[in-house]
Amino acid sequence: MDPYLTLGIALIALGFVLMAAELFLGTGFVAFSVGLACVALGTALSFFVDLFTGLCTMLAVFVLLPLATVAGLWLWPRTPAGRQLMLTDSAGDATVEALPGNKDLESFRGRVGRSLSYLRPAGAVDFDGRRVDCMTEGGMVPPDTPVRCVDVREGKVIVRPLQSPNISDLETAQFP
């Protein structure tokens, strides 16, 4: 076997090992950079054997490198360095809906209230003497309009006006 090819394959293998070691050691991309340089140098050395060997080596690296990257990204959150950097759901039910304040907002679903301010689309609504920050489904709602809570999403009370707008008023309206 040609010494250039042997050295090239060894450098490529060392490069892949160094890039994989970056996942476990967390060296600040030093091992990854050195590994990538080893792969590039090993691929370049394979061209000293002949053009066909160099092209085959380069094709193999272009196929194996993305596969190794996907495998590494799948494996990384399971490594000690990855577990320190990845956000996990440690409580099991630590979702927005499970927060204590948001459970209280669920009691407004289906209830009727009165807007205290303009809802453009956010504003204040009075539900039986309790002032709640709400959002409309899109349109602007004037004060003192009866509204119904149609949904509670991500800690936000979504309301809809109870009365539908009169289209005939728009026909006679004078716009500046």
C-alpha positions, 0 to 999 in steps of 0.5 A: 500500500502506498505510504501517502494513502496509508497516512491519508486514511490514518489522518481521516480516521484521526479527524473523525475521532477528534470530531467525535471527541469534541462531543464528549469533551467540550473543548470549545471546538478545538478538537473539532477544528483539528479533526476537520483539518486532519480530514482535509489533509488526509483527503489531499494526501490521497490525491498524491497516489492517483486521481481516481483514489483521491476522488474516491476518498473525497467522495467517501468523506463527503458521504461519511461526514454528513452521516457522522454529523447527523449521528453526532447531533443525535448523540450529543444531547445524551452526552455529559456536555450536551446535558449541561447545555440542553434545556430539559423538562425536568418537572415533567409537567412544566408547561405554560398551561401547568403554571399556577397562574394559568390554571386560574385563567382556565376558569374564565373559558366560556364566561362573559365579561365587559371590556374596560378599555379598547382591546387593540387587540390587547386590553383589560376585561372585567369578569365579575369584578376581576380585571384580566388582561385579554387579547381579541382574536384580531379586531379592535373592541371598544370599551364597555362591549360584552365579550366572551372568553373563547380560549386560554392559550399560553397564559393569555385569555382570548376574547371575542365580542358578543355582538356582531358589527352592523355592516349597514353602518359601514355603508354610511360611514364617512372616512377621512 
